[in-house]
Structure formats: structure tokens, C-alpha cells
Amino acid sequence: MVEIRALILAIDRDDDFGRKAGVEGPVIGRDACVDAALKLSLADPEDSDANVVYAAVKLYDELKESGEFDDLEVALITGHPKVGVKSDMELARQLEEVLERFPADGVITVTDGAEDEQIFPIITSKVPIISSHRVVVKQSEGIETTYYIIYRYMKEILSDPEVAKVVLGIPGMILLFYGIAKLIGVWYPESVKIISATITGAILLIIGGYFFTKGFRFNVRETMARQFVFVISVIAGSLIITGGAINAYFRLEEYSLELIGSYPGTPLLATLIYINAINASLIVGIAVMITGKVIQSYLRRDYHIWYQLSALLMMPAMWVTIDLTTRYAMAILTLSDIQVFTKMVMALLDVGIAVLVGAYMRGKVRGWERVEAGASA
């Protein structure tokens, strides 16, 4: 016999017991666990989490009969339907509650997959894991037909709105767009290429935007509600930059005549002239965006306003830097020119002023509320 107190722990990370059977965790004790598993089996006979608890109780009975441990208990902890930080915090809380009632020296975990096993680091931070058991539910060969599997998983997909958007919504949107394009192509055969390119671009834009927002956890509604001023400034700044870039493109030859007195002879020279031409609109656009962020930070009393204001004050120095470097690359200016020296001194003064203002503001706003990083970054 091993002289330790062992806890057999069944894990339900996504709280199927709570959502489907109304069972609140933690559940401690053999009879209580059997009752919880029975409730879930009656609520959803296909849910494997009930089998996890049955397996934990069976293991408890076997170890109890063999007398392998000095003391033994079985328990179930449940998380939250929103799997992630929220569910793991709830599991950690319930585990502490279980350990208060049964201070185990080690834990034997029972799960039905890798998702539940992701909380093992949380468990080991509180008590060692002696052993781990994964439950694999056996199915009848007659039931495991292709039709049944497809039906079951389609049912799971349709019941989860987020998964349904990706698996069914995006393909459905693609088919819808191409169906519309085909119909328009029948009515206006001469515009088939234009329609095809437009539809393809729209699909890529929508899919790319969806994956971008999901990948970076960017919530459009929440962002619009919490940072409306900043969003408007980003749109305005983007329009300024876009307008300046288009204007510079169409007036590239005119700019070239002003800068070097001739047309650009090489692609490299044309690129340098173009960068110099869009310099003003680029800086103004970025300044508008930062101004919106400063206003937003002031309204929300965001502590980070001090370096946002510093960044705004550095915009003239940025404009001078781009202007001088592009002109120097085109051999219009040399480092010995008094004009270059004067502009460099002005840029350095601008940076110095920005740093001083930032340091002053940092002290002034030290007591302001520190908003969440996702809302203020």
C-alpha cells in the first residue's frame, strides 16, 4: 500500500454537466459523481463526459478494493462553456475547493481528450499528478457508418454558431457570389472578366477580413463602441494617405520636373520621387490618426496618452527625415549643404521637445486609469 492520499479527478472543461444536466461543480464523492453522470446520460446519451465520470468511479472502486492507497476520493470539476481563460479559472477554483475538503497528496486525472488535458499545468501547480487516464468510448460497428458520422458532425457544426460561420457560412457566401456572377455573365457576356475579377476580389477581401479579425481577436462592434473617435480618425487618415498617394501617382512627372528638372529615367529614381511626393500626405494622415488616439485617450483618461502625444509631436521630424533622405538619395542635396544642416537641427529640436513634453505629461497623468491593453493599444 502506498501511504498517500490520492484523488481521482474527472475533468469537464467546457461544462457539459452544467449546460446540459444542471450539475454544478465541484462534485465530490462516489455517490454524488454517479448521480451527476446519470443526469448527464439522461440529458444527452451521446456525451462522452458522462463516461469519463463512470470511468473515474470504476477506477475508484478498483483502487479502493485493492487497497493500493492509504486514502482515496473521487471528484468531478467543471469549467465554463467559453473554453479558455474563463473555464480554466473556474477549474482552478473548483480544484482548490476539492483540495480543501480532501487534501490529496496526488491526483489521478481522467479525461476524454487533449482539450481537457490542457489544464494539467494548473493541476500540477497545486498538487502532483500521479497518473493520467484517457477514456475512449467504443461504438458499435453497425452504427459507425459514413452516413451516421456525417450526420452527427453536421449536427454538432450547426449547433455551434462560430463553427457554422466558418464551415458553412464562408463556402455558402462564395457559392452565392459566384452564382450571382454567372447570372450577370449570361445577361452581359461582354463584362464577364470584370465581374469575375470583382467577385474574386470581394470574396478575398471578406474572407481575409474575417480571418484577420478572428486571428487578432479584433471585435468590430466592441472597437466601434469603445474607440469610436479613434476609428473615425483612422478612416480619415487613411483617406488622406490614399488620396495623396493617388494624386502623387498622376502628378509624378510634374513632381519630377520640380525636383530634378527632367523626367525620371529609371524605376529607382521614379520610386524615390514618388516617396518624396507622398511625404506630406503620409505624415498628415498619420498625424490625424494619432490625434484621434490622443483625443480618445483624453476622453477615457488613458495613462498612455503621454507617449501618444510625443509621437504626434515627432511627426514634423519624421517629415524632415523622409524629405532629406529621399533628396540625398537622388543626389539633389549633400550633407555639407546649409539647408540640410538647418533641417537636421530643426528635426532634432522637434524630437527633444516631444521627449520633454512626453516626460512632463507622464508625470501629470500618472494617476489616470490604466485601461485594458486591448482597448488602448
ZALUM-481921 format. One record per residue (C-alpha): x, y, z. Coordinates in steps of 0.5 Angstrom, whole numbers, padded with zeros to 4 digits, always signed. Example, Ala and Ser with C-alpha at 12.3 -4.5 7.8 and 13.67 -1.06 7.14 Angstrom:
% ZALUM-481921
+0025-0009+0016+0027-0002+0014
% end
This chain:
% ZALUM-481921
+0000+0000+0000+0002+0007-0002+0002+0012+0004-0001+0018+0000-0008+0021+0000-0010+0020-0008-0015+0024-0011-0019+0021-0018-0021+0027-0021-0025+0028-0027-0025+0034-0032-0030+0037-0036-0027+0043-0038-0033+0046-0043-0038+0045-0037-0043+0040-0041-0045+0038-0034-0048+0045-0032-0050+0047-0039-0054+0040-0041-0056+0037-0034-0055+0043-0029-0050+0040-0025-0046+0045-0021-0038+0043-0020-0035+0041-0016-0038+0034-0015-0034+0030-0009-0035+0023-0007-0037+0017-0011-0045+0017-0010-0045+0024-0012-0041+0023-0018-0045+0017-0020-0051+0022-0019-0048+0027-0024-0046+0022-0029-0053+0019-0029-0056+0026-0030-0052+0028-0036-0053+0021-0039-0061+0022-0039-0060+0029-0042-0055+0027-0047-0054+0020-0048-0048+0021-0053-0044+0026-0049-0037+0023-0047-0036+0027-0041-0041+0022-0037-0037+0016-0039-0031+0020-0036-0034+0020-0029-0036+0013-0030-0029+0011-0031-0027+0015-0025-0032+0012-0021-0030+0005-0023-0022+0007-0022-0024+0009-0015-0028+0002-0014-0022-0002-0016-0016+0002-0013-0021+0002-0006-0022-0005-0007-0014-0007-0008-0012-0002-0002-0007+0001-0006-0007+0008-0003-0008+0010+0004-0014+0014+0003-0018+0015-0004-0023+0020-0006-0026+0021-0013-0029+0028-0015-0031+0032-0022-0029+0039-0023-0033+0043-0029-0031+0049-0033-0034+0054-0037-0038+0054-0044-0033+0059-0046-0027+0055-0046-0020+0059-0045-0018+0063-0039-0025+0064-0036-0026+0056-0036-0019+0055-0033-0020+0060-0028-0026+0056-0026-0023+0049-0026-0017+0052-0021-0022+0055-0016-0026+0048-0016-0020+0044-0015-0018+0049-0009-0025+0047-0006-0024+0040-0007-0017+0040-0004-0020+0044+0002-0025+0038+0003-0020+0033+0001-0012+0035+0002-0010+0030-0003-0002+0028-0004-0003+0027-0011-0008+0027-0017-0010+0021-0022-0014+0025-0028-0019+0022-0032-0021+0026-0039-0024+0024-0045-0019+0028-0050-0013+0033-0051-0017+0039-0049-0019+0037-0042-0011+0035-0041-0009+0043-0043-0011+0044-0035-0005+0039-0033+0000+0045-0031-0006+0048-0027-0007+0042-0023+0001+0041-0022+0002+0048-0019-0003+0046-0014-0002+0038-0013+0003+0033-0017-0001+0028-0022+0001+0021-0020-0003+0018-0027-0007+0020-0032-0013+0016-0036-0016+0018-0042-0023+0015-0044-0024+0013-0051-0032+0011-0052-0033+0005-0056-0038+0005-0061-0042-0001-0065-0039-0002-0072-0046-0002-0075-0047+0005-0072-0040+0007-0075-0043+0008-0082-0041+0014-0086-0048+0017-0086-0048+0017-0078-0041+0020-0077-0043+0026-0083-0050+0027-0079-0047+0027-0072-0042+0032-0074-0046+0036-0078-0051+0037-0072-0045+0039-0068-0043+0044-0073-0050+0047-0074-0051+0048-0066-0044+0052-0065-0045+0059-0069-0038+0060-0069-0036+0054-0073-0042+0054-0077-0040+0061-0080-0033+0058-0082-0035+0051-0084-0042+0053-0088-0042+0061-0088-0036+0062-0092-0037+0057-0097-0044+0059-0098-0042+0066-0099-0037+0064-0104-0042+0060-0108-0047+0066-0107-0043+0071-0110-0040+0066-0116-0048+0064-0117-0049+0072-0118-0043+0073-0122-0046+0067-0127-0052+0070-0128-0050+0077-0129-0045+0074-0134-0051+0071-0138-0054+0078-0139-0048+0082-0140-0043+0077-0143-0038+0083-0145-0037+0084-0138-0035+0077-0135-0028+0079-0134-0029+0085-0130-0035+0081-0126-0030+0075-0125-0025+0080-0122-0029+0084-0118-0033+0078-0115-0026+0075-0113-0023+0081-0110-0029+0082-0106-0029+0074-0103-0022+0075-0102-0023+0082-0098-0029+0079-0094-0025+0072-0092-0019+0076-0091-0022+0081-0086-0026+0075-0082-0019+0071-0081-0016+0078-0079-0021+0080-0074-0021+0073-0071-0014+0072-0071-0012+0078-0068-0019+0078-0063-0021+0084-0066-0028+0086-0065-0031+0091-0070-0037+0092-0065-0033+0093-0059-0028+0097-0062-0033+0102-0065-0037+0103-0059-0031+0104-0054-0026+0107-0059-0031+0111-0064-0026+0117-0064-0020+0113-0066-0024+0109-0071-0026+0116-0075-0019+0119-0074-0016+0112-0077-0021+0113-0083-0020+0120-0084-0012+0119-0084-0013+0113-0089-0017+0117-0094-0012+0123-0093-0006+0118-0095-0010+0114-0100-0012+0121-0104-0004+0124-0103-0002+0117-0106-0006+0117-0112-0005+0125-0113+0003+0124-0113+0002+0118-0118-0002+0122-0123+0003+0128-0122+0009+0124-0122+0012+0127-0128+0011+0134-0125+0014+0133-0119+0020+0130-0122+0021+0136-0126+0020+0141-0120+0026+0136-0116+0031+0134-0122+0029+0138-0128+0027+0132-0132+0023+0126-0133+0025+0120-0128+0030+0116-0132+0030+0110-0128+0025+0106-0124+0029+0107-0118+0029+0115-0119+0022+0115-0120+0021+0111-0113+0025+0116-0110+0021+0122-0113+0014+0118-0111+0016+0117-0104+0018+0125-0103+0012+0127-0107+0007+0123-0102+0011+0125-0096+0007+0131-0094+0000+0127-0094+0003+0121-0091+0005+0125-0085-0001+0129-0085-0005+0122-0085-0001+0119-0079-0002+0125-0075-0009+0125-0076-0010+0118-0073-0005+0120-0067-0009+0126-0066-0015+0121-0066-0012+0117-0061-0010+0123-0056-0017+0125-0056-0019+0118-0055-0014+0117-0049-0016+0124-0046-0024+0122-0046-0022+0116-0043-0017+0118-0038-0012+0113-0041-0005+0113-0038-0002+0112-0045-0003+0119-0047+0004+0122-0046+0007+0118-0051+0002+0118-0056+0003+0126-0055+0010+0125-0056+0009+0121-0062+0005+0127-0065+0010+0132-0064+0015+0128-0067+0011+0128-0074+0015+0134-0077+0022+0131-0075+0019+0125-0079+0017+0129-0085+0024+0132-0085+0027+0126-0085+0024+0123-0091+0025+0129-0095+0032+0130-0093+0034+0122-0094+0030+0122-0101+0033+0128-0104+0040+0126-0101+0039+0119-0105+0037+0123-0111+0044+0127-0110+0040+0133-0110+0043+0135-0103+0050+0134-0100+0051+0133-0093+0055+0140-0093+0049+0144-0095+0047+0149-0090+0040+0147-0092+0041+0140-0090+0044+0142-0083+0039+0147-0081+0033+0142-0083+0037+0137-0079+0038+0142-0073+0030+0143-0073+0029+0136-0073+0033+0134-0067+0030+0140-0063+0023+0137-0065+0025+0131-0062+0028+0134-0056+0021+0138-0055+0017+0132-0056+0021+0128-0051+0021+0133-0046+0013+0134-0047+0012+0127-0046+0016+0126-0040+0012+0132-0037+0006+0129-0039+0008+0122-0036+0008+0125-0029+0002+0129-0030-0003+0123-0032+0001+0118-0027-0006+0117-0023-0010+0116-0029-0014+0110-0030-0010+0105-0034-0015+0102-0039-0014+0095-0042-0008+0093-0047-0013+0091-0052-0017+0098-0052-0012+0102-0051-0006+0099-0055
% end
